[in-house]
Amino acid sequence: MKKLYLGRDKKLCGLCAGLGNYFNLDPTLIRIALTFISIMTVIFPALIIYFIASLVMPHAPDDYVEVNTGKILTRGYNKKISGVCSGYAEYFGVDVTVVRLIFAILLLFVGGGFWLYLISLLFMPTFHTPEEYFR
């Protein structure tokens, strides 16, 4: 049975890395989602949940091996502005036009598209060549 531990690839407490390892997702995706939710809920509720979860979750034992075989979320090479939409398209295996439409709808009708794009731009790592992207 899989166990949920705080991750070793931590930026703050290791919660996002642990969740990424448990659900076989890139921790960057979880960090982006958590930051977006924090901004949309006026920061405090999500931060309180984050720190409570960090206190409740155990640290990984020394012999625990993190195995995350999920894809890595990076900015894509087929970019119009910064590659955020093409990075999401590659990660989820959808057409980049669909992702761009989703961001446009979020921007125009919900207002969260701007924040999601900005947070993604800050968290998503870059690459240098298309060959590096597909490794």
Backbone as JSON Lines, residues from 0, in Angstrom:
{"i":0,"aa":"M","n":[0.85,-1.18,0.0],"ca":[0.0,0.0,0.0],"c":[0.89,1.24,0.0]}
{"i":1,"aa":"K","n":[0.5,2.22,-0.82],"ca":[1.24,3.47,-0.88],"c":[1.04,4.27,0.4]}
{"i":2,"aa":"K","n":[2.09,4.93,0.83],"ca":[2.03,5.79,2.0],"c":[2.23,7.24,1.56]}
{"i":3,"aa":"L","n":[1.55,8.14,2.23],"ca":[1.66,9.56,1.94],"c":[2.64,10.2,2.93]}
{"i":4,"aa":"Y","n":[3.74,10.7,2.4],"ca":[4.77,11.36,3.2],"c":[5.06,12.73,2.63]}
{"i":5,"aa":"L","n":[5.66,13.59,3.44],"ca":[6.18,14.85,2.93],"c":[7.32,14.52,1.99]}
{"i":6,"aa":"G","n":[7.39,15.24,0.88],"ca":[8.42,14.96,-0.12],"c":[9.76,15.57,0.23]}
{"i":7,"aa":"R","n":[10.79,15.01,-0.37],"ca":[12.14,15.55,-0.15],"c":[12.46,16.68,-1.12]}
{"i":8,"aa":"D","n":[11.76,16.72,-2.26],"ca":[11.95,17.79,-3.24],"c":[11.08,18.96,-2.82]}
{"i":9,"aa":"K","n":[11.45,19.58,-1.71],"ca":[10.56,20.58,-1.14],"c":[11.01,21.99,-1.44]}
{"i":10,"aa":"K","n":[10.03,22.86,-1.55],"ca":[10.27,24.28,-1.68],"c":[9.99,24.98,-0.37]}
{"i":11,"aa":"L","n":[8.99,24.48,0.37],"ca":[8.64,25.06,1.66],"c":[8.6,23.96,2.72]}
{"i":12,"aa":"C","n":[7.58,23.16,2.73],"ca":[7.45,22.08,3.73],"c":[7.53,20.69,3.11]}
{"i":13,"aa":"G","n":[7.39,20.58,1.82],"ca":[7.41,19.28,1.16],"c":[6.04,18.68,0.89]}
{"i":14,"aa":"L","n":[4.98,19.43,1.19],"ca":[3.63,18.92,0.99],"c":[3.34,18.67,-0.49]}
{"i":15,"aa":"C","n":[3.62,19.62,-1.34],"ca":[3.32,19.47,-2.77],"c":[4.16,18.35,-3.39]}
{"i":16,"aa":"A","n":[5.42,18.23,-2.97],"ca":[6.26,17.15,-3.47],"c":[5.73,15.8,-3.01]}
{"i":17,"aa":"G","n":[5.27,15.71,-1.77],"ca":[4.69,14.47,-1.27],"c":[3.41,14.09,-1.99]}
{"i":18,"aa":"L","n":[2.54,15.07,-2.21],"ca":[1.3,14.81,-2.95],"c":[1.6,14.42,-4.39]}
{"i":19,"aa":"G","n":[2.58,15.08,-5.0],"ca":[2.97,14.73,-6.36],"c":[3.48,13.31,-6.46]}
{"i":20,"aa":"N","n":[4.28,12.91,-5.48],"ca":[4.79,11.54,-5.47],"c":[3.66,10.54,-5.25]}
{"i":21,"aa":"Y","n":[2.75,10.86,-4.37],"ca":[1.65,9.93,-4.06],"c":[0.7,9.75,-5.25]}
{"i":22,"aa":"F","n":[0.35,10.85,-5.92],"ca":[-0.59,10.8,-7.04],"c":[0.1,10.68,-8.39]}
{"i":23,"aa":"N","n":[1.42,10.54,-8.39],"ca":[2.22,10.41,-9.61],"c":[2.0,11.61,-10.55]}
{"i":24,"aa":"L","n":[2.05,12.8,-9.97],"ca":[1.95,14.05,-10.72],"c":[3.21,14.86,-10.49]}
{"i":25,"aa":"D","n":[3.45,15.78,-11.38],"ca":[4.57,16.68,-11.19],"c":[4.25,17.64,-10.04]}
{"i":26,"aa":"P","n":[5.13,17.77,-9.04],"ca":[4.88,18.69,-7.93],"c":[4.65,20.13,-8.39]}
{"i":27,"aa":"T","n":[5.21,20.51,-9.53],"ca":[5.0,21.86,-10.05],"c":[3.53,22.11,-10.32]}
{"i":28,"aa":"L","n":[2.83,21.12,-10.85],"ca":[1.41,21.25,-11.12],"c":[0.64,21.47,-9.81]}
{"i":29,"aa":"I","n":[1.01,20.76,-8.77],"ca":[0.34,20.91,-7.48],"c":[0.67,22.27,-6.87]}
{"i":30,"aa":"R","n":[1.91,22.72,-7.01],"ca":[2.28,24.05,-6.5],"c":[1.5,25.15,-7.2]}
{"i":31,"aa":"I","n":[1.34,25.02,-8.51],"ca":[0.57,26.02,-9.27],"c":[-0.88,26.02,-8.8]}
{"i":32,"aa":"A","n":[-1.47,24.84,-8.66],"ca":[-2.88,24.74,-8.23],"c":[-3.06,25.32,-6.83]}
{"i":33,"aa":"L","n":[-2.16,25.0,-5.92],"ca":[-2.27,25.5,-4.55],"c":[-2.12,27.02,-4.5]}
{"i":34,"aa":"T","n":[-1.17,27.56,-5.25],"ca":[-0.99,29.01,-5.27],"c":[-2.2,29.7,-5.89]}
{"i":35,"aa":"F","n":[-2.73,29.14,-6.97],"ca":[-3.92,29.71,-7.61],"c":[-5.11,29.7,-6.66]}
{"i":36,"aa":"I","n":[-5.32,28.57,-5.98],"ca":[-6.42,28.49,-5.02],"c":[-6.22,29.48,-3.88]}
{"i":37,"aa":"S","n":[-4.98,29.63,-3.45],"ca":[-4.68,30.59,-2.37],"c":[-5.04,32.01,-2.77]}
{"i":38,"aa":"I","n":[-4.7,32.39,-3.98],"ca":[-5.0,33.75,-4.45],"c":[-6.5,33.95,-4.62]}
{"i":39,"aa":"M","n":[-7.18,32.94,-5.16],"ca":[-8.61,33.07,-5.41],"c":[-9.44,33.03,-4.12]}
{"i":40,"aa":"T","n":[-8.88,32.47,-3.04],"ca":[-9.61,32.42,-1.77],"c":[-9.04,33.41,-0.76]}
{"i":41,"aa":"V","n":[-8.43,34.45,-1.23],"ca":[-7.85,35.49,-0.4],"c":[-6.79,34.91,0.54]}
{"i":42,"aa":"I","n":[-6.04,33.99,0.06],"ca":[-4.82,33.4,0.62],"c":[-5.0,32.61,1.92]}
{"i":43,"aa":"F","n":[-5.66,33.12,2.92],"ca":[-5.61,32.51,4.24],"c":[-6.18,31.09,4.35]}
{"i":44,"aa":"P","n":[-7.35,30.77,3.81],"ca":[-7.85,29.39,3.99],"c":[-6.9,28.33,3.42]}
{"i":45,"aa":"A","n":[-6.38,28.56,2.23],"ca":[-5.5,27.57,1.62],"c":[-4.18,27.47,2.37]}
{"i":46,"aa":"L","n":[-3.66,28.59,2.85],"ca":[-2.41,28.54,3.62],"c":[-2.59,27.82,4.95]}
{"i":47,"aa":"I","n":[-3.72,28.03,5.59],"ca":[-3.99,27.33,6.85],"c":[-4.06,25.82,6.6]}
{"i":48,"aa":"I","n":[-4.77,25.41,5.55],"ca":[-4.86,24.0,5.21],"c":[-3.48,23.44,4.87]}
{"i":49,"aa":"Y","n":[-2.67,24.22,4.14],"ca":[-1.33,23.78,3.76],"c":[-0.48,23.49,5.0]}
{"i":50,"aa":"F","n":[-0.45,24.43,5.94],"ca":[0.4,24.25,7.1],"c":[-0.13,23.18,8.06]}
{"i":51,"aa":"I","n":[-1.44,23.04,8.17],"ca":[-2.0,21.96,9.0],"c":[-1.65,20.6,8.39]}
{"i":52,"aa":"A","n":[-1.81,20.49,7.07],"ca":[-1.46,19.24,6.39],"c":[0.02,18.94,6.53]}
{"i":53,"aa":"S","n":[0.87,19.97,6.48],"ca":[2.3,19.77,6.64],"c":[2.66,19.29,8.04]}
{"i":54,"aa":"L","n":[1.88,19.72,9.02],"ca":[2.12,19.26,10.39],"c":[1.62,17.84,10.62]}
{"i":55,"aa":"V","n":[0.54,17.47,9.94],"ca":[-0.08,16.16,10.13],"c":[0.67,15.06,9.37]}
{"i":56,"aa":"M","n":[1.15,15.37,8.17],"ca":[1.81,14.36,7.34],"c":[3.18,14.02,7.92]}
{"i":57,"aa":"P","n":[3.52,12.73,7.96],"ca":[4.83,12.34,8.49],"c":[5.95,12.57,7.47]}
{"i":58,"aa":"H","n":[7.16,12.72,7.98],"ca":[8.33,12.78,7.11],"c":[8.64,11.38,6.61]}
{"i":59,"aa":"A","n":[9.21,11.31,5.44],"ca":[9.55,10.01,4.87],"c":[10.69,9.37,5.65]}
{"i":60,"aa":"P","n":[10.61,8.06,5.89],"ca":[11.73,7.39,6.55],"c":[12.96,7.41,5.65]}
{"i":61,"aa":"D","n":[14.12,7.15,6.22],"ca":[15.38,7.22,5.47],"c":[15.43,6.23,4.31]}
{"i":62,"aa":"D","n":[14.79,5.08,4.45],"ca":[14.84,4.08,3.38],"c":[13.72,4.24,2.35]}
{"i":63,"aa":"Y","n":[12.9,5.27,2.47],"ca":[11.78,5.5,1.54],"c":[12.33,6.05,0.22]}
{"i":64,"aa":"V","n":[11.92,5.44,-0.87],"ca":[12.35,5.88,-2.2],"c":[11.17,6.53,-2.9]}
{"i":65,"aa":"E","n":[11.35,7.79,-3.3],"ca":[10.29,8.49,-4.03],"c":[10.34,8.07,-5.49]}
{"i":66,"aa":"V","n":[9.23,7.59,-5.98],"ca":[9.15,7.16,-7.37],"c":[8.03,7.93,-8.03]}
{"i":67,"aa":"N","n":[8.39,8.94,-8.77],"ca":[7.4,9.72,-9.5],"c":[7.73,9.58,-10.98]}
{"i":68,"aa":"T","n":[6.96,8.78,-11.68],"ca":[7.22,8.54,-13.09],"c":[6.33,9.4,-13.98]}
{"i":69,"aa":"G","n":[5.65,10.37,-13.39],"ca":[4.78,11.24,-14.18],"c":[5.57,12.17,-15.09]}
{"i":70,"aa":"K","n":[4.89,12.77,-16.02],"ca":[5.53,13.73,-16.91],"c":[5.97,14.97,-16.13]}
{"i":71,"aa":"I","n":[6.89,15.69,-16.69],"ca":[7.37,16.92,-16.07],"c":[6.7,18.1,-16.77]}
{"i":72,"aa":"L","n":[6.13,18.99,-15.98],"ca":[5.45,20.16,-16.5],"c":[6.46,21.28,-16.72]}
{"i":73,"aa":"T","n":[6.74,21.6,-17.98],"ca":[7.64,22.7,-18.33],"c":[6.95,23.57,-19.36]}
{"i":74,"aa":"R","n":[7.52,24.73,-19.59],"ca":[6.98,25.57,-20.65],"c":[7.29,24.94,-22.0]}
{"i":75,"aa":"G","n":[6.31,24.94,-22.87],"ca":[6.43,24.25,-24.15],"c":[7.26,25.01,-25.17]}
{"i":76,"aa":"Y","n":[7.61,24.3,-26.22],"ca":[8.41,24.9,-27.28],"c":[7.55,25.57,-28.34]}
{"i":77,"aa":"N","n":[6.28,25.21,-28.45],"ca":[5.36,25.8,-29.43],"c":[4.66,26.99,-28.78]}
{"i":78,"aa":"K","n":[5.4,28.08,-28.61],"ca":[4.87,29.17,-27.81],"c":[4.44,30.37,-28.63]}
{"i":79,"aa":"K","n":[3.47,31.09,-28.09],"ca":[3.03,32.36,-28.64],"c":[3.57,33.5,-27.77]}
{"i":80,"aa":"I","n":[3.48,33.34,-26.44],"ca":[3.98,34.37,-25.52],"c":[5.16,33.83,-24.73]}
{"i":81,"aa":"S","n":[4.9,32.86,-23.85],"ca":[5.98,32.34,-23.02],"c":[6.03,30.82,-22.96]}
{"i":82,"aa":"G","n":[5.11,30.15,-23.6],"ca":[5.12,28.69,-23.62],"c":[4.3,28.03,-22.54]}
{"i":83,"aa":"V","n":[3.58,28.79,-21.74],"ca":[2.78,28.22,-20.65],"c":[1.68,27.32,-21.21]}
{"i":84,"aa":"C","n":[0.92,27.81,-22.16],"ca":[-0.19,27.01,-22.72],"c":[0.32,25.76,-23.43]}
{"i":85,"aa":"S","n":[1.41,25.89,-24.18],"ca":[1.93,24.71,-24.87],"c":[2.51,23.71,-23.87]}
{"i":86,"aa":"G","n":[3.02,24.19,-22.74],"ca":[3.49,23.28,-21.7],"c":[2.36,22.48,-21.1]}
{"i":87,"aa":"Y","n":[1.23,23.14,-20.81],"ca":[0.06,22.43,-20.31],"c":[-0.47,21.45,-21.35]}
{"i":88,"aa":"A","n":[-0.48,21.86,-22.61],"ca":[-0.98,21.0,-23.68],"c":[-0.13,19.73,-23.79]}
{"i":89,"aa":"E","n":[1.16,19.87,-23.71],"ca":[2.05,18.7,-23.78],"c":[1.87,17.81,-22.55]}
{"i":90,"aa":"Y","n":[1.74,18.41,-21.39],"ca":[1.61,17.63,-20.14],"c":[0.32,16.82,-20.14]}
{"i":91,"aa":"F","n":[-0.79,17.43,-20.55],"ca":[-2.09,16.75,-20.52],"c":[-2.42,16.02,-21.82]}
{"i":92,"aa":"G","n":[-1.58,16.18,-22.85],"ca":[-1.8,15.47,-24.1],"c":[-2.98,15.98,-24.9]}
{"i":93,"aa":"V","n":[-3.19,17.29,-24.92],"ca":[-4.27,17.9,-25.69],"c":[-3.68,18.91,-26.66]}
{"i":94,"aa":"D","n":[-4.52,19.37,-27.58],"ca":[-4.1,20.36,-28.55],"c":[-3.88,21.7,-27.84]}
{"i":95,"aa":"V","n":[-2.84,22.4,-28.24],"ca":[-2.49,23.67,-27.59],"c":[-3.6,24.71,-27.79]}
{"i":96,"aa":"T","n":[-4.34,24.64,-28.88],"ca":[-5.42,25.59,-29.12],"c":[-6.51,25.47,-28.06]}
{"i":97,"aa":"V","n":[-6.79,24.26,-27.62],"ca":[-7.79,24.04,-26.57],"c":[-7.35,24.73,-25.28]}
{"i":98,"aa":"V","n":[-6.08,24.57,-24.93],"ca":[-5.57,25.19,-23.7],"c":[-5.62,26.72,-23.82]}
{"i":99,"aa":"R","n":[-5.25,27.24,-24.97],"ca":[-5.31,28.7,-25.16],"c":[-6.74,29.22,-25.06]}
{"i":100,"aa":"L","n":[-7.7,28.48,-25.59],"ca":[-9.1,28.88,-25.47],"c":[-9.56,28.86,-24.02]}
{"i":101,"aa":"I","n":[-9.14,27.85,-23.27],"ca":[-9.49,27.78,-21.84],"c":[-8.93,28.97,-21.1]}
{"i":102,"aa":"F","n":[-7.67,29.33,-21.36],"ca":[-7.08,30.5,-20.7],"c":[-7.81,31.78,-21.11]}
{"i":103,"aa":"A","n":[-8.2,31.89,-22.39],"ca":[-8.91,33.09,-22.84],"c":[-10.28,33.19,-22.16]}
{"i":104,"aa":"I","n":[-10.99,32.09,-22.04],"ca":[-12.29,32.09,-21.38],"c":[-12.13,32.44,-19.9]}
{"i":105,"aa":"L","n":[-11.13,31.85,-19.24],"ca":[-10.88,32.17,-17.84],"c":[-10.53,33.64,-17.66]}
{"i":106,"aa":"L","n":[-9.79,34.18,-18.6],"ca":[-9.39,35.58,-18.52],"c":[-10.58,36.51,-18.73]}
{"i":107,"aa":"L","n":[-11.41,36.21,-19.71],"ca":[-12.51,37.11,-20.04],"c":[-13.71,36.99,-19.11]}
{"i":108,"aa":"F","n":[-14.06,35.78,-18.71],"ca":[-15.31,35.6,-17.99],"c":[-15.15,35.35,-16.49]}
{"i":109,"aa":"V","n":[-14.05,34.78,-16.08],"ca":[-13.87,34.45,-14.68],"c":[-12.86,35.39,-14.02]}
{"i":110,"aa":"G","n":[-11.87,35.8,-14.78],"ca":[-10.84,36.68,-14.24],"c":[-9.66,35.94,-13.66]}
{"i":111,"aa":"G","n":[-9.77,34.62,-13.52],"ca":[-8.68,33.85,-12.94],"c":[-7.61,33.47,-13.94]}
{"i":112,"aa":"G","n":[-7.89,33.64,-15.22],"ca":[-6.92,33.27,-16.25],"c":[-5.62,34.03,-16.13]}
{"i":113,"aa":"F","n":[-5.7,35.31,-15.8],"ca":[-4.49,36.12,-15.65],"c":[-3.62,35.58,-14.52]}
{"i":114,"aa":"W","n":[-4.26,35.3,-13.37],"ca":[-3.5,34.82,-12.22],"c":[-2.93,33.43,-12.46]}
{"i":115,"aa":"L","n":[-3.71,32.57,-13.08],"ca":[-3.23,31.22,-13.37],"c":[-2.05,31.26,-14.33]}
{"i":116,"aa":"Y","n":[-2.14,32.13,-15.35],"ca":[-1.05,32.24,-16.31],"c":[0.2,32.8,-15.63]}
{"i":117,"aa":"L","n":[0.04,33.83,-14.81],"ca":[1.18,34.44,-14.13],"c":[1.84,33.46,-13.16]}
{"i":118,"aa":"I","n":[1.04,32.74,-12.38],"ca":[1.58,31.75,-11.44],"c":[2.3,30.63,-12.2]}
{"i":119,"aa":"S","n":[1.7,30.19,-13.3],"ca":[2.33,29.15,-14.11],"c":[3.65,29.64,-14.68]}
{"i":120,"aa":"L","n":[3.68,30.87,-15.12],"ca":[4.9,31.44,-15.66],"c":[6.0,31.48,-14.6]}
{"i":121,"aa":"L","n":[5.64,31.76,-13.37],"ca":[6.63,31.82,-12.3],"c":[7.11,30.45,-11.86]}
{"i":122,"aa":"F","n":[6.24,29.44,-11.85],"ca":[6.6,28.13,-11.33],"c":[7.14,27.16,-12.37]}
{"i":123,"aa":"M","n":[6.66,27.25,-13.61],"ca":[7.05,26.26,-14.62],"c":[8.48,26.49,-15.06]}
{"i":124,"aa":"P","n":[9.32,25.44,-14.99],"ca":[10.7,25.6,-15.45],"c":[10.75,25.71,-16.96]}
{"i":125,"aa":"T","n":[11.83,26.25,-17.45],"ca":[12.02,26.39,-18.89],"c":[12.95,25.29,-19.39]}
{"i":126,"aa":"F","n":[13.11,25.22,-20.67],"ca":[14.02,24.29,-21.3],"c":[14.75,25.07,-22.38]}
{"i":127,"aa":"H","n":[15.73,24.45,-22.98],"ca":[16.54,25.18,-23.96],"c":[16.32,24.72,-25.4]}
{"i":128,"aa":"T","n":[16.05,23.44,-25.6],"ca":[15.84,22.92,-26.95],"c":[14.64,21.97,-26.95]}
{"i":129,"aa":"P","n":[14.01,21.77,-28.11],"ca":[12.91,20.79,-28.17],"c":[13.37,19.38,-27.79]}
{"i":130,"aa":"E","n":[14.63,19.02,-28.08],"ca":[15.14,17.7,-27.71],"c":[15.13,17.54,-26.19]}
{"i":131,"aa":"E","n":[15.5,18.58,-25.47],"ca":[15.51,18.54,-24.02],"c":[14.08,18.41,-23.48]}
{"i":132,"aa":"Y","n":[13.13,19.02,-24.16],"ca":[11.74,18.98,-23.73],"c":[11.16,17.58,-23.79]}
{"i":133,"aa":"F","n":[11.55,16.81,-24.78],"ca":[10.97,15.47,-24.97],"c":[11.76,14.37,-24.29]}
{"i":134,"aa":"R","n":[12.75,14.68,-23.49],"ca":[13.49,13.66,-22.74],"c":[12.68,13.07,-21.65]}
